[in-house]
């Protein structure tokens, strides 16, 4: 195994990769979504806690449930995208720790400390959201991540609380311990619709060598 | 440009990559740290807000300032690592938006909404922390990310508030709007010291196709 990624790979994942809003008429297969998960799952999380949960909205019906919660500027590109992912997190991720981190009782670190569990779920599901986007690019997909939506509306529609829960949601997310983090459109972007790239901060504006 | 990463690349970044705690006696050059930043900076953030700030602790003196804040299990591997990065975030990231997102007044979205600014800084600096680790692996480095530390102590030592600020810190981080997110050791890991890999959740435990 080479111990450095090729220049072509660095371009694909970082230097030439762009956020897309316009999509080619090319579907994303369920098999590709499974390949995506089977890459992103390997990214490191704290105590291997793996708190991310993902809904892949593939049909117009599923995406219409999302529309009322979207910022106006995110509606058209979301309806046009082959797939929209809701990257969410499970506040009760710690129930999986006996399996995921079996060498010690890591569940006890979080089960009675909801503030720590919340910080850990949000930080690590964001890390996993980034692994998701890099893995998508590694598979030739393009991403359009979005924070412009109403979290309360998305959580109410897709991860409702007890008493507001239909049968499907009761089965999958029984008591609203799953919360949306951000959204990400997936597909094959139309490079002719890209604008000029925005600048980035210089090394010396961000980093200090101590 | 190929539109899919090579199998070798997928192994390097995801499938064979491991979190390391034992390090080969091989330094990490400042030039490599600059290459790392020049890759990770391209990863997408909300409104291109780029809130991550990074301290690279390279010397025993710099790392000794961190030691009192570390969980006991993180001390030896941190002192042994060639570099320890403090991945932090700037709560006033929005002051850079006129440069980073010039087409609209994005600064106004955050400047008077500290709660939204905080959520945005934490989410996006975590995304950037993941880009940091993937970029490090792409350059042949290994990572040892850590959440086991006292945030208050790290912030007090490295990003102190007004009135507790020495000249160096006043210059770089004038009023404690920079906060630590997580730590990451960097170096070339010793593969003979790795334990068996922990399991991951299956696709159907994490993802739903709607």
Interface residues (C-beta under 8 A of the other chain):
Chain A: X1 X2 X3 X4 X5 X6 X8 X9 X10 X11 X12 X13 X14 X15 X16 X17 X19 X30 X33 X34 X37 X38 X39 X40 X41 X42 X43 X44 X46 X48 X50 X52 X53 X54 X55 X56 X57 X58 X59 X62 X96 X99 X100 X101 X102 X120 X122 X123 X124 X126 X127 X128 X129 X130 X131 X133 X134 X135 X137 X138 X139 X140 X143 X145 X147 X172 X181 X182 X198 X199 X200 X201 X203 X205 X206 X207 X208 X209 X210
Chain B: X1 X2 X3 X4 X5 X6 X8 X9 X10 X11 X12 X13 X14 X15 X16 X17 X19 X30 X33 X34 X37 X38 X39 X40 X41 X42 X43 X44 X46 X48 X50 X52 X53 X54 X55 X56 X57 X58 X59 X62 X96 X99 X100 X101 X102 X120 X122 X123 X124 X126 X127 X128 X129 X130 X131 X133 X134 X135 X137 X138 X139 X140 X143 X145 X147 X172 X181 X182 X198 X199 X200 X201 X203 X205 X206 X207 X208 X209 X210
